[in-house]
């Protein structure tokens, strides 16, 4: 059984979102329990509480030995503002946990991975449990919490370490104190709601700062806004172009992104979720 704490390091969710996950877990995953921190439902402008409130909730979930895992409720921007402070205050219990999220919460995953705290994984978040298509993505994470690796990204080979990020999140992380060393990793990236020229610009920003990667895989690039003129290259053309310029092997596609097919990518070597 996994005891999972849920907090919102960035933006809030509704109680309806929480009820949807509670129902799914109760009906299909009775071996797990989920506990929502009250902070998930608070609002301070854009954020789920101010920085101190979000930091405190994250630390309460992470440092509590009663929980095996911390699942980030939702992305949406904001976790970068508390990530460094959180890592600096995590205890031995926090170091034994599994942490799951993606998109904006990649800032936290990066900081945790750099510090060697717990098992980090890219995976869908509780906010998706309210939609029919989103529930299957949530099920993949819940199965993985239980030791079932069927929801992992299929290209993971168990030998080469991997990491997965939202592209703009990774571009913002580069050359900051939160950026982990991804030398020898297969790096997977995805993006949502960005023009293709912005995708190209993000790859440009990253091309000169990435270490010697084992390769790059491109996830889903979704909800691309229409520009006044065609960019002239597809998302995959862009990825190949910058990989060639940077000397990074382009390995093809990965099934990650802001879609219902989003798969789990443990940072480092693939395996089951870590128990406290």
C-alpha positions, 0 to 999 in steps of 0.5 A: 500500500502506498500512502500518497500526500498531495500538495499544490506547489504552483496553482490550485485545484478544486474540491471537485478535482479532489473528489474525482481522484478520491473516487477513482482510488477508492474504486480501482486502487484500494491498496493506495490512500491519497491525502490532499493538503488543504493548501491545494484549494487555497488561492493567492492571486495566480498561486495556490497560496503565497510562496510561504504557504506553498513551501510549508505545505510541500515540506509538511508532505515531504518531511512526514514519515507517514507518507510514501510519496508526494504527488503534485496536484497541478502545474501552471507556474509557480513551483520554481519560486519555492524549489530551492528553499524546499530542497534545503529543508527536506529531512531523511523522510523526504529523501526516501519518498517518490515525487511525481508531476510534470510541466511547471513542477519540472522545476521541483523535480529538477531540484530534487534530482540534482540534490539526490532526494527521493525518486523523481518521476515525470507523470500526470497529476491529480487534476486530470482525474476529472476528465474521462481521457485524463483518468487513464493517464492518472491510472498509469501513475497509480499503477506505478505507485503499486509497482506496475511498470506498464505505464512507463515510456516504452523507450526506457531500457533500464540501462540508460538514465532518462529525464523528462521535462516541459521544454520551456521549463527546461529552458528556464532551468538551464544554468540555474542552481536547480539544473541537474547534471544530465550527462549520459541521459536520454532527455525527453521534452514536450510542450503545449500552447507555444508557437513553432518559432518559440519551440525553435527559440527554446531549442536554440537556448538549450543547444549550447548548454546541454551536457553530453547527452545519450540522446533526445526524444521529442514528446507531444507538441500540442495546441500550437497557436496559428501564426500569421505565416507558416514557420516552415519546419515541423516540430520534429524538423526543429528537434532534429535541426538543433540536435544536429547542431549540438551533436546530440543523437536524435532518437525519435518520439516519446509518448509524453506531453499534455495529452491523455497518453502521457506516460511515466518517466522515472528520472535516472533508471526506470523502476518501480516507485520508491517506498518510504 
